[in-house]
Amino acid sequence: MFLAYATYMDFTVHHIDVKSAFLYGKALYGLHQAPHAWYETLSKHLLDNGFTRVAIDQTLFKQKDGGDTILVKIYVDDIIFGSTNPRLCKEFEEVMCSNFEMSSMGVMKFFLVLQVDQSE
């Protein structure tokens, strides 16, 4: 659904890989609970910074900035995001990489088992 919307809105999707997603929850919850603890940490950060959770998908977040929108999709230790304004993508990437151990993968080419070719 995220990719269909990105195509419809004609924005480029970017990819961030979380280096230490499972470490955030390991000390408190044990390895089995680490993905849940990481999701809670990340979603709290997004909600505290003006994002809202999309009702139909609890791992999809959006934020409005004037007439522009940024969407963020979380899948365990991968985050994909895109916006109608490239500036919002750049700002989001900078904030996330400065607050968490993440690596920017640039424009999304692969996600899960999908190969994505983003072109005009």
N, CA, C and O atoms as a printed pandas DataFrame, in Angstrom:
     atom_number atom_name residue_name chain_id  residue_number  x_coord  y_coord  z_coord
0              1         N          MET        A               1    0.827   -1.183    0.000
1              2        CA          MET        A               1    0.000    0.000    0.000
2              3         C          MET        A               1    0.877    1.255    0.000
3              4         O          MET        A               1    0.571    2.237   -0.677
4              5         N          PHE        A               2    1.977    1.211    0.771
5              6        CA          PHE        A               2    2.888    2.355    0.831
6              7         C          PHE        A               2    3.439    2.668   -0.557
7              8         O          PHE        A               2    3.437    3.823   -0.984
8              9         N          LEU        A               3    3.908    1.639   -1.258
9             10        CA          LEU        A               3    4.496    1.851   -2.581
10            11         C          LEU        A               3    3.462    2.325   -3.598
11            12         O          LEU        A               3    3.777    3.139   -4.466
12            13         N          ALA        A               4    2.254    1.832   -3.499
13            14        CA          ALA        A               4    1.196    2.283   -4.402
14            15         C          ALA        A               4    0.914    3.769   -4.177
15            16         O          ALA        A               4    0.751    4.522   -5.137
16            17         N          TYR        A               5    0.855    4.191   -2.920
17            18        CA          TYR        A               5    0.603    5.597   -2.609
18            19         C          TYR        A               5    1.773    6.465   -3.079
19            20         O          TYR        A               5    1.566    7.550   -3.623
20            21         N          ALA        A               6    3.001    5.984   -2.869
21            22        CA          ALA        A               6    4.179    6.734   -3.311
22            23         C          ALA        A               6    4.149    6.934   -4.825
23            24         O          ALA        A               6    4.487    8.009   -5.320
24            25         N          THR        A               7    3.749    5.912   -5.546
25            26        CA          THR        A               7    3.647    6.010   -6.999
26            27         C          THR        A               7    2.569    7.012   -7.387
27            28         O          THR        A               7    2.774    7.854   -8.260
28            29         N          TYR        A               8    1.430    6.912   -6.735
29            30        CA          TYR        A               8    0.312    7.819   -7.016
30            31         C          TYR        A               8    0.697    9.274   -6.752
31            32         O          TYR        A               8    0.362   10.164   -7.534
32            33         N          MET        A               9    1.404    9.508   -5.643
33            34        CA          MET        A               9    1.788   10.877   -5.266
34            35         C          MET        A               9    3.082   11.324   -5.950
35            36         O          MET        A               9    3.499   12.473   -5.803
36            37         N          ASP        A              10    3.710   10.421   -6.691
37            38        CA          ASP        A              10    4.916   10.713   -7.460
38            39         C          ASP        A              10    6.071   11.193   -6.584
39            40         O          ASP        A              10    6.723   12.193   -6.884
40            41         N          PHE        A              11    6.310   10.455   -5.489
41            42        CA          PHE        A              11    7.500   10.775   -4.712
42            43         C          PHE        A              11    8.448    9.600   -4.619
43            44         O          PHE        A              11    8.044    8.442   -4.722
44            45         N          THR        A              12    9.720    9.920   -4.423
45            46        CA          THR        A              12   10.777    8.929   -4.332
46            47         C          THR        A              12   10.798    8.335   -2.930
47            48         O          THR        A              12   10.646    9.055   -1.943
48            49         N          VAL        A              13   10.985    7.030   -2.844
49            50        CA          VAL        A              13   11.038    6.332   -1.560
50            51         C          VAL        A              13   12.498    6.083   -1.198
51            52         O          VAL        A              13   13.286    5.617   -2.021
52            53         N          HIS        A              14   12.845    6.401    0.047
53            54        CA          HIS        A              14   14.197    6.223    0.571
54            55         C          HIS        A              14   14.195    5.112    1.606
55            56         O          HIS        A              14   13.143    4.719    2.112
56            57         N          HIS        A              15   15.387    4.608    1.917
57            58        CA          HIS        A              15   15.521    3.450    2.798
58            59         C          HIS        A              15   16.593    3.732    3.842
59            60         O          HIS        A              15   17.677    4.213    3.515
60            61         N          ILE        A              16   16.286    3.431    5.089
61            62        CA          ILE        A              16   17.253    3.505    6.186
62            63         C          ILE        A              16   17.304    2.131    6.839
63            64         O          ILE        A              16   16.271    1.504    7.075
64            65         N          ASP        A              17   18.514    1.675    7.126
65            66        CA          ASP        A              17   18.706    0.408    7.821
66            67         C          ASP        A              17   19.139    0.707    9.250
67            68         O          ASP        A              17   20.073    1.476    9.476
68            69         N          VAL        A              18   18.465    0.103   10.196
69            70        CA          VAL        A              18   18.784    0.308   11.609
70            71         C          VAL        A              18   19.891   -0.662   11.993
71            72         O          VAL        A              18   19.730   -1.875   11.863
72            73         N          LYS        A              19   21.012   -0.130   12.466
73            74        CA          LYS        A              19   22.167   -0.970   12.790
74            75         C          LYS        A              19   21.966   -1.786   14.054
75            76         O          LYS        A              19   22.436   -2.921   14.134
76            77         N          SER        A              20   21.280   -1.234   15.038
77            78        CA          SER        A              20   21.213   -1.895   16.343
78            79         C          SER        A              20   19.797   -1.999   16.881
79            80         O          SER        A              20   19.571   -1.792   18.073
80            81         N          ALA        A              21   18.844   -2.317   16.018
81            82        CA          ALA        A              21   17.441   -2.370   16.447
82            83         C          ALA        A              21   17.237   -3.313   17.617
83            84         O          ALA        A              21   16.497   -3.000   18.549
84            85         N          PHE        A              22   17.892   -4.472   17.573
85            86        CA          PHE        A              22   17.655   -5.459   18.605
86            87         C          PHE        A              22   18.393   -5.135   19.892
87            88         O          PHE        A              22   18.064   -5.689   20.941
88            89         N          LEU        A              23   19.371   -4.265   19.840
89            90        CA          LEU        A              23   20.100   -3.905   21.051
90            91         C          LEU        A              23   19.288   -2.984   21.952
91            92         O          LEU        A              23   19.483   -2.988   23.168
92            93         N          TYR        A              24   18.378   -2.193   21.376
93            94        CA          TYR        A              24   17.601   -1.248   22.173
94            95         C          TYR        A              24   16.753   -1.950   23.226
95            96         O          TYR        A              24   16.579   -1.418   24.322
96            97         N          GLY        A              25   16.227   -3.119   22.925
97            98        CA          GLY        A              25   15.369   -3.801   23.874
98            99         C          GLY        A              25   16.024   -4.960   24.587
99           100         O          GLY        A              25   15.434   -5.510   25.516
100          101         N          LYS        A              26   17.231   -5.358   24.187
101          102        CA          LYS        A              26   17.836   -6.591   24.695
102          103         C          LYS        A              26   18.043   -6.560   26.196
103          104         O          LYS        A              26   17.724   -7.527   26.888
104          105         N          ALA        A              27   18.570   -5.468   26.700
105          106        CA          ALA        A              27   18.893   -5.394   28.118
106          107         C          ALA        A              27   17.642   -5.443   28.989
107          108         O          ALA        A              27   17.666   -6.028   30.072
108          109         N          LEU        A              28   16.561   -4.842   28.532
109          110        CA          LEU        A              28   15.354   -4.779   29.347
110          111         C          LEU        A              28   14.434   -5.987   29.174
111          112         O          LEU        A              28   13.861   -6.479   30.146
112          113         N          TYR        A              29   14.297   -6.454   27.958
113          114        CA          TYR        A              29   13.265   -7.429   27.673
114          115         C          TYR        A              29   13.783   -8.789   27.228
115          116         O          TYR        A              29   12.996   -9.729   27.116
116          117         N          GLY        A              30   15.047   -8.922   26.978
117          118        CA          GLY        A              30   15.573  -10.159   26.434
118          119         C          GLY        A              30   15.426  -10.156   24.927
119          120         O          GLY        A              30   14.632   -9.390   24.382
120          121         N          LEU        A              31   16.174  -10.995   24.257
121          122        CA          LEU        A              31   16.218  -10.988   22.801
122          123         C          LEU        A              31   14.847  -11.225   22.172
123          124         O          LEU        A              31   14.547  -10.646   21.128
124          125         N          HIS        A              32   14.013  -12.058   22.780
125          126        CA          HIS        A              32   12.699  -12.372   22.218
126          127         C          HIS        A              32   11.818  -11.126   22.130
127          128         O          HIS        A              32   11.053  -10.989   21.175
128          129         N          GLN        A              33   11.905  -10.233   23.080
129          130        CA          GLN        A              33   11.075   -9.041   23.115
130          131         C          GLN        A              33   11.728   -7.826   22.460
131          132         O          GLN        A              33   11.106   -6.767   22.382
132          133         N          ALA        A              34   12.956   -7.956   21.993
133          134        CA          ALA        A              34   13.689   -6.812   21.449
134          135         C          ALA        A              34   12.981   -6.124   20.285
135          136         O          ALA        A              34   12.946   -4.894   20.262
136          137         N          PRO        A              35   12.408   -6.855   19.305
137          138        CA          PRO        A              35   11.727   -6.146   18.215
138          139         C          PRO        A              35   10.580   -5.264   18.708
139          140         O          PRO        A              35   10.399   -4.147   18.225
140          141         N          HIS        A              36    9.817   -5.764   19.657
141          142        CA          HIS        A              36    8.711   -4.972   20.208
142          143         C          HIS        A              36    9.237   -3.742   20.939
143          144         O          HIS        A              36    8.692   -2.650   20.780
144          145         N          ALA        A              37   10.286   -3.905   21.734
145          146        CA          ALA        A              37   10.871   -2.778   22.471
146          147         C          ALA        A              37   11.426   -1.736   21.501
147          148         O          ALA        A              37   11.268   -0.536   21.728
148          149         N          TRP        A              38   12.071   -2.178   20.429
149          150        CA          TRP        A              38   12.601   -1.244   19.435
150          151         C          TRP        A              38   11.469   -0.483   18.766
151          152         O          TRP        A              38   11.557    0.733   18.594
152          153         N          TYR        A              39   10.397   -1.193   18.384
153          154        CA          TYR        A              39    9.257   -0.532   17.750
154          155         C          TYR        A              39    8.658    0.518   18.674
155          156         O          TYR        A              39    8.315    1.613   18.230
156          157         N          GLU        A              40    8.532    0.193   19.946
157          158        CA          GLU        A              40    7.990    1.155   20.911
158          159         C          GLU        A              40    8.888    2.387   21.031
159          160         O          GLU        A              40    8.389    3.511   21.098
160          161         N          THR        A              41   10.198    2.186   21.060
161          162        CA          THR        A              41   11.145    3.301   21.137
162          163         C          THR        A              41   11.021    4.191   19.912
163          164         O          THR        A              41   10.938    5.414   20.030
164          165         N          LEU        A              42   11.008    3.583   18.751
165          166        CA          LEU        A              42   10.945    4.343   17.507
166          167         C          LEU        A              42    9.602    5.036   17.328
167          168         O          LEU        A              42    9.555    6.207   16.950
168          169         N          SER        A              43    8.517    4.330   17.593
169          170        CA          SER        A              43    7.200    4.949   17.422
170          171         C          SER        A              43    6.999    6.099   18.405
171          172         O          SER        A              43    6.384    7.106   18.053
172          173         N          LYS        A              44    7.501    5.968   19.620
173          174        CA          LYS        A              44    7.413    7.076   20.588
174          175         C          LYS        A              44    8.180    8.282   20.063
175          176         O          LYS        A              44    7.704    9.412   20.165
176          177         N          HIS        A              45    9.349    8.053   19.510
177          178        CA          HIS        A              45   10.139    9.154   18.947
178          179         C          HIS        A              45    9.366    9.858   17.831
179          180         O          HIS        A              45    9.320   11.088   17.784
180          181         N          LEU        A              46    8.763    9.082   16.939
181          182        CA          LEU        A              46    8.012    9.679   15.840
182          183         C          LEU        A              46    6.799   10.450   16.352
183          184         O          LEU        A              46    6.559   11.582   15.932
184          185         N          LEU        A              47    6.040    9.845   17.251
185          186        CA          LEU        A              47    4.849   10.503   17.788
186          187         C          LEU        A              47    5.206   11.777   18.554
187          188         O          LEU        A              47    4.484   12.771   18.477
188          189         N          ASP        A              48    6.310   11.751   19.288
189          190        CA          ASP        A              48    6.758   12.933   20.033
190          191         C          ASP        A              48    7.237   14.055   19.113
191          192         O          ASP        A              48    7.356   15.204   19.540
192          193         N          ASN        A              49    7.509   13.721   17.851
193          194        CA          ASN        A              49    8.025   14.707   16.913
194          195         C          ASN        A              49    7.043   15.039   15.791
195          196         O          ASN        A              49    7.447   15.367   14.675
196          197         N          GLY        A              50    5.748   14.950   16.101
197          198        CA          GLY        A              50    4.728   15.451   15.196
198          199         C          GLY        A              50    4.140   14.473   14.203
199          200         O          GLY        A              50    3.299   14.862   13.392
200          201         N          PHE        A              51    4.556   13.209   14.239
201          202        CA          PHE        A              51    3.975   12.213   13.354
202          203         C          PHE        A              51    2.710   11.649   13.993
203          204         O          PHE        A              51    2.555   11.669   15.214
204          205         N          THR        A              52    1.820   11.153   13.158
205          206        CA          THR        A              52    0.640   10.441   13.644
206          207         C          THR        A              52    0.664    9.031   13.041
207          208         O          THR        A              52    1.157    8.816   11.934
208          209         N          ARG        A              53    0.124    8.094   13.796
209          210        CA          ARG        A              53    0.049    6.707   13.330
210          211         C          ARG        A              53   -1.170    6.585   12.419
211          212         O          ARG        A              53   -2.249    7.074   12.754
212          213         N          VAL        A              54   -1.003    5.942   11.280
213          214        CA          VAL        A              54   -2.108    5.739   10.350
214          215         C          VAL        A              54   -2.965    4.590   10.878
215          216         O          VAL        A              54   -2.448    3.520   11.197
216          217         N          ALA        A              55   -4.255    4.814   10.967
217          218        CA          ALA        A              55   -5.161    3.869   11.625
218          219         C          ALA        A              55   -5.169    2.487   10.977
219          220         O          ALA        A              55   -5.292    1.486   11.683
220          221         N          ILE        A              56   -5.042    2.407    9.672
221          222        CA          ILE        A              56   -5.152    1.102    9.008
222          223         C          ILE        A              56   -3.866    0.289    9.055
223          224         O          ILE        A              56   -3.865   -0.887    8.691
224          225         N          ASP        A              57   -2.766    0.903    9.501
225          226        CA          ASP        A              57   -1.483    0.200    9.570
226          227         C          ASP        A              57   -0.674    0.795   10.716
227          228         O          ASP        A              57   -0.206    1.930   10.623
228          229         N          GLN        A              58   -0.509    0.045   11.781
229          230        CA          GLN        A              58    0.162    0.555   12.983
230          231         C          GLN        A              58    1.656    0.797   12.796
231          232         O          GLN        A              58    2.297    1.370   13.677
232          233         N          THR        A              59    2.220    0.374   11.672
233          234        CA          THR        A              59    3.646    0.602   11.396
234          235         C          THR        A              59    3.852    1.700   10.351
235          236         O          THR        A              59    4.962    1.897    9.859
236          237         N          LEU        A              60    2.786    2.401   10.021
237          238        CA          LEU        A              60    2.842    3.488    9.046
238          239         C          LEU        A              60    2.538    4.809    9.761
239          240         O          LEU        A              60    1.534    4.934   10.462
240          241         N          PHE        A              61    3.416    5.777    9.570
241          242        CA          PHE        A              61    3.280    7.076   10.224
242          243         C          PHE        A              61    3.285    8.165    9.166
243          244         O          PHE        A              61    3.896    8.015    8.108
244          245         N          LYS        A              62    2.595    9.269    9.461
245          246        CA          LYS        A              62    2.586   10.389    8.526
246          247         C          LYS        A              62    2.723   11.696    9.296
247          248         O          LYS        A              62    2.414   11.787   10.484
248          249         N          GLN        A              63    3.192   12.689    8.579
249          250        CA          GLN        A              63    3.310   14.029    9.143
250          251         C          GLN        A              63    2.999   15.018    8.030
251          252         O          GLN        A              63    3.464   14.866    6.901
252          253         N          LYS        A              64    2.212   16.025    8.359
253          254        CA          LYS        A              64    1.874   17.089    7.413
254          255         C          LYS        A              64    2.749   18.293    7.718
255          256         O          LYS        A              64    3.011   18.614    8.878
256          257         N          ASP        A              65    3.198   18.954    6.656
257          258        CA          ASP        A              65    3.970   20.185    6.771
258          259         C          ASP        A              65    3.435   21.131    5.708
259          260         O          ASP        A              65    3.871   21.106    4.557
260          261         N          GLY        A              66    2.483   21.966    6.110
261          262        CA          GLY        A              66    1.795   22.791    5.126
262          263         C          GLY        A              66    1.019   21.895    4.186
263          264         O          GLY        A              66    0.191   21.099    4.628
264          265         N          GLY        A              67    1.277   22.015    2.896
265          266        CA          GLY        A              67    0.606   21.177    1.907
266          267         C          GLY        A              67    1.353   19.905    1.591
267          268         O          GLY        A              67    0.914   19.127    0.744
268          269         N          ASP        A              68    2.483   19.674    2.256
269          270        CA          ASP        A              68    3.299   18.484    1.987
270          271         C          ASP        A              68    3.089   17.419    3.053
271          272         O          ASP        A              68    2.696   17.711    4.182
272          273         N          THR        A              69    3.361   16.173    2.664
273          274        CA          THR        A              69    3.217   15.026    3.550
274          275         C          THR        A              69    4.473   14.185    3.479
275          276         O          THR        A              69    5.075   14.035    2.415
276          277         N          ILE        A              70    4.869   13.634    4.629
277          278        CA          ILE        A              70    5.924   12.626    4.656
278          279         C          ILE        A              70    5.336   11.362    5.267
279          280         O          ILE        A              70    4.651   11.420    6.288
280          281         N          LEU        A              71    5.605   10.225    4.641
281          282        CA          LEU        A              71    5.156    8.927    5.140
282          283         C          LEU        A              71    6.371    8.112    5.556
283          284         O          LEU        A              71    7.409    8.139    4.895
284          285         N          VAL        A              72    6.229    7.386    6.661
285          286        CA          VAL        A              72    7.301    6.550    7.193
286          287         C          VAL        A              72    6.724    5.178    7.495
287          288         O          VAL        A              72    5.731    5.060    8.213
288          289         N          LYS        A              73    7.344    4.141    6.947
289          290        CA          LYS        A              73    6.915    2.760    7.172
290          291         C          LYS        A              73    8.029    2.017    7.882
291          292         O          LYS        A              73    9.177    2.042    7.439
292          293         N          ILE        A              74    7.698    1.352    8.986
293          294        CA          ILE        A              74    8.668    0.614    9.786
294          295         C          ILE        A              74    8.437   -0.878    9.593
295          296         O          ILE        A              74    7.311   -1.365    9.688
296          297         N          TYR        A              75    9.513   -1.585    9.324
297          298        CA          TYR        A              75    9.453   -3.043    9.297
298          299         C          TYR        A              75   10.675   -3.571   10.036
299          300         O          TYR        A              75   11.740   -3.731    9.439
300          301         N          VAL        A              76   10.532   -3.838   11.307
301          302        CA          VAL        A              76   11.561   -4.321   12.221
302          303         C          VAL        A              76   12.782   -3.405   12.193
303          304         O          VAL        A              76   12.792   -2.379   12.873
304          305         N          ASP        A              77   13.813   -3.755   11.420
305          306        CA          ASP        A              77   15.027   -2.937   11.420
306          307         C          ASP        A              77   15.230   -2.196   10.100
307          308         O          ASP        A              77   16.341   -1.771    9.783
308          309         N          ASP        A              78   14.167   -2.047    9.346
309          310        CA          ASP        A              78   14.196   -1.276    8.107
310          311         C          ASP        A              78   13.120   -0.206    8.150
311          312         O          ASP        A              78   12.014   -0.429    8.641
312          313         N          ILE        A              79   13.468    0.955    7.628
313          314        CA          ILE        A              79   12.517    2.062    7.552
314          315         C          ILE        A              79   12.533    2.567    6.124
315          316         O          ILE        A              79   13.597    2.843    5.569
316          317         N          ILE        A              80   11.354    2.689    5.528
317          318        CA          ILE        A              80   11.253    3.342    4.235
318          319         C          ILE        A              80   10.411    4.596    4.428
319          320         O          ILE        A              80    9.507    4.630    5.262
320          321         N          PHE        A              81   10.715    5.606    3.659
321          322        CA          PHE        A              81   10.007    6.871    3.799
322          323         C          PHE        A              81   10.041    7.643    2.493
323          324         O          PHE        A              81   10.932    7.457    1.664
324          325         N          GLY        A              82    9.074    8.497    2.329
325          326        CA          GLY        A              82    9.007    9.340    1.145
326          327         C          GLY        A              82    8.119   10.526    1.424
327          328         O          GLY        A              82    7.335   10.527    2.373
328          329         N          SER        A              83    8.251   11.542    0.581
329          330        CA          SER        A              83    7.493   12.761    0.795
330          331         C          SER        A              83    7.194   13.453   -0.521
331          332         O          SER        A              83    7.867   13.239   -1.529
332          333         N          THR        A              84    6.190   14.268   -0.486
333          334        CA          THR        A              84    5.877   15.118   -1.626
334          335         C          THR        A              84    6.896   16.250   -1.739
335          336         O          THR        A              84    6.941   16.942   -2.757
336          337         N          ASN        A              85    7.715   16.445   -0.702
337          338        CA          ASN        A              85    8.756   17.473   -0.701
338          339         C          ASN        A              85   10.092   16.817   -0.331
339          340         O          ASN        A              85   10.243   16.339    0.793
340          341         N          PRO        A              86   11.056   16.784   -1.243
341          342        CA          PRO        A              86   12.348   16.148   -0.958
342          343         C          PRO        A              86   13.059   16.717    0.278
343          344         O          PRO        A              86   13.834   16.010    0.922
344          345         N          ARG        A              87   12.805   17.968    0.607
345          346        CA          ARG        A              87   13.407   18.574    1.801
346          347         C          ARG        A              87   12.997   17.829    3.065
347          348         O          ARG        A              87   13.816   17.642    3.966
348          349         N          LEU        A              88   11.753   17.407    3.140
349          350        CA          LEU        A              88   11.277   16.668    4.311
350          351         C          LEU        A              88   11.991   15.326    4.448
351          352         O          LEU        A              88   12.273   14.884    5.561
352          353         N          CYS        A              89   12.282   14.684    3.332
353          354        CA          CYS        A              89   13.023   13.417    3.369
354          355         C          CYS        A              89   14.427   13.639    3.912
355          356         O          CYS        A              89   14.896   12.882    4.761
356          357         N          LYS        A              90   15.088   14.663    3.430
357          358        CA          LYS        A              90   16.450   14.968    3.865
358          359         C          LYS        A              90   16.475   15.267    5.360
359          360         O          LYS        A              90   17.333   14.754    6.078
360          361         N          GLU        A              91   15.547   16.088    5.831
361          362        CA          GLU        A              91   15.476   16.428    7.251
362          363         C          GLU        A              91   15.190   15.200    8.098
363          364         O          GLU        A              91   15.807   15.010    9.146
364          365         N          PHE        A              92   14.253   14.362    7.651
365          366        CA          PHE        A              92   13.913   13.153    8.395
366          367         C          PHE        A              92   15.126   12.242    8.513
367          368         O          PHE        A              92   15.433   11.743    9.596
368          369         N          GLU        A              93   15.807   12.030    7.408
369          370        CA          GLU        A              93   16.984   11.165    7.400
370          371         C          GLU        A              93   18.063   11.691    8.348
371          372         O          GLU        A              93   18.662   10.914    9.092
372          373         N          GLU        A              94   18.313   12.984    8.328
373          374        CA          GLU        A              94   19.324   13.574    9.205
374          375         C          GLU        A              94   18.963   13.401   10.677
375          376         O          GLU        A              94   19.820   13.066   11.494
376          377         N          VAL        A              95   17.702   13.626   11.013
377          378        CA          VAL        A              95   17.252   13.491   12.408
378          379         C          VAL        A              95   17.364   12.042   12.869
379          380         O          VAL        A              95   17.855   11.775   13.966
380          381         N          MET        A              96   16.916   11.117   12.047
381          382        CA          MET        A              96   16.938    9.711   12.441
382          383         C          MET        A              96   18.367    9.194   12.598
383          384         O          MET        A              96   18.670    8.481   13.555
384          385         N          CYS        A              97   19.239    9.550   11.663
385          386        CA          CYS        A              97   20.620    9.070   11.728
386          387         C          CYS        A              97   21.401    9.716   12.860
387          388         O          CYS        A              97   22.382    9.147   13.339
388          389         N          SER        A              98   20.976   10.904   13.296
389          390        CA          SER        A              98   21.669   11.539   14.423
390          391         C          SER        A              98   21.151   11.043   15.773
391          392         O          SER        A              98   21.873   11.109   16.767
392          393         N          ASN        A              99   19.921   10.551   15.822
393          394        CA          ASN        A              99   19.341   10.087   17.082
394          395         C          ASN        A              99   19.482    8.591   17.322
395          396         O          ASN        A              99   19.429    8.141   18.466
396          397         N          PHE        A             100   19.661    7.821   16.263
397          398        CA          PHE        A             100   19.752    6.372   16.365
398          399         C          PHE        A             100   20.909    5.891   15.491
399          400         O          PHE        A             100   21.373    6.609   14.605
400          401         N          GLU        A             101   21.361    4.682   15.749
401          402        CA          GLU        A             101   22.398    4.095   14.898
402          403         C          GLU        A             101   21.740    3.549   13.639
403          404         O          GLU        A             101   21.192    2.447   13.629
404          405         N          MET        A             102   21.807    4.347   12.579
405          406        CA          MET        A             102   21.170    3.995   11.320
406          407         C          MET        A             102   22.100    4.308   10.171
407          408         O          MET        A             102   22.962    5.182   10.264
408          409         N          SER        A             103   21.910    3.584    9.092
409          410        CA          SER        A             103   22.654    3.841    7.864
410          411         C          SER        A             103   21.671    4.182    6.764
411          412         O          SER        A             103   20.700    3.461    6.531
412          413         N          SER        A             104   21.932    5.281    6.095
413          414        CA          SER        A             104   21.105    5.636    4.953
414          415         C          SER        A             104   21.460    4.721    3.791
415          416         O          SER        A             104   22.629    4.572    3.436
416          417         N          MET        A             105   20.448    4.120    3.211
417          418        CA          MET        A             105   20.641    3.253    2.052
418          419         C          MET        A             105   20.312    4.013    0.764
419          420         O          MET        A             105   20.397    3.455   -0.330
420          421         N          GLY        A             106   19.937    5.287    0.901
421          422        CA          GLY        A             106   19.602    6.116   -0.263
422          423         C          GLY        A             106   18.237    5.776   -0.820
423          424         O          GLY        A             106   17.341    5.334   -0.100
424          425         N          VAL        A             107   18.098    5.992   -2.108
425          426        CA          VAL        A             107   16.841    5.680   -2.777
426          427         C          VAL        A             107   16.616    4.171   -2.698
427          428         O          VAL        A             107   17.522    3.385   -2.974
428          429         N          MET        A             108   15.416    3.780   -2.324
429          430        CA          MET        A             108   15.117    2.371   -2.123
430          431         C          MET        A             108   15.211    1.597   -3.429
431          432         O          MET        A             108   14.595    1.958   -4.432
432          433         N          LYS        A             109   15.998    0.520   -3.394
433          434        CA          LYS        A             109   16.128   -0.374   -4.545
434          435         C          LYS        A             109   15.612   -1.772   -4.214
435          436         O          LYS        A             109   15.100   -2.477   -5.083
436          437         N          PHE        A             110   15.753   -2.164   -2.945
437          438        CA          PHE        A             110   15.255   -3.452   -2.467
438          439         C          PHE        A             110   14.574   -3.231   -1.127
439          440         O          PHE        A             110   15.044   -2.438   -0.311
440          441         N          PHE        A             111   13.477   -3.926   -0.899
441          442        CA          PHE        A             111   12.817   -3.900    0.404
442          443         C          PHE        A             111   12.155   -5.247    0.594
443          444         O          PHE        A             111   11.282   -5.649   -0.174
444          445         N          LEU        A             112   12.596   -5.941    1.649
445          446        CA          LEU        A             112   12.141   -7.305    1.914
446          447         C          LEU        A             112   12.482   -8.157    0.695
447          448         O          LEU        A             112   13.662   -8.319    0.383
448          449         N          VAL        A             113   11.498   -8.701    0.002
449          450        CA          VAL        A             113   11.784   -9.523   -1.182
450          451         C          VAL        A             113   11.484   -8.770   -2.484
451          452         O          VAL        A             113   11.513   -9.358   -3.566
452          453         N          LEU        A             114   11.200   -7.491   -2.375
453          454        CA          LEU        A             114   10.868   -6.708   -3.560
454          455         C          LEU        A             114   12.078   -5.987   -4.117
455          456         O          LEU        A             114   12.861   -5.400   -3.370
456          457         N          GLN        A             115   12.227   -6.032   -5.417
457          458        CA          GLN        A             115   13.189   -5.186   -6.096
458          459         C          GLN        A             115   12.388   -4.039   -6.685
459          460         O          GLN        A             115   11.390   -4.256   -7.372
460          461         N          VAL        A             116   12.833   -2.807   -6.411
461          462        CA          VAL        A             116   12.074   -1.626   -6.805
462          463         C          VAL        A             116   12.908   -0.794   -7.764
463          464         O          VAL        A             116   14.072   -0.496   -7.495
464          465         N          ASP        A             117   12.305   -0.422   -8.882
465          466        CA          ASP        A             117   12.957    0.467   -9.835
466          467         C          ASP        A             117   12.142    1.750   -9.878
467          468         O          ASP        A             117   11.038    1.786  -10.421
468          469         N          GLN        A             118   12.706    2.800   -9.296
469          470        CA          GLN        A             118   12.000    4.078   -9.263
470          471         C          GLN        A             118   12.490    4.937  -10.425
471          472         O          GLN        A             118   13.661    5.308  -10.502
472          473         N          SER        A             119   11.574    5.234  -11.308
473          474        CA          SER        A             119   11.934    6.036  -12.479
474          475         C          SER        A             119   10.765    6.955  -12.834
475          476         O          SER        A             119    9.658    6.822  -12.312
476          477         N          GLU        A             120   11.046    7.874  -13.722
477          478        CA          GLU        A             120   10.000    8.792  -14.185
478          479         C          GLU        A             120    8.874    7.996  -14.823
479          480         O          GLU        A             120    7.891    8.577  -15.282
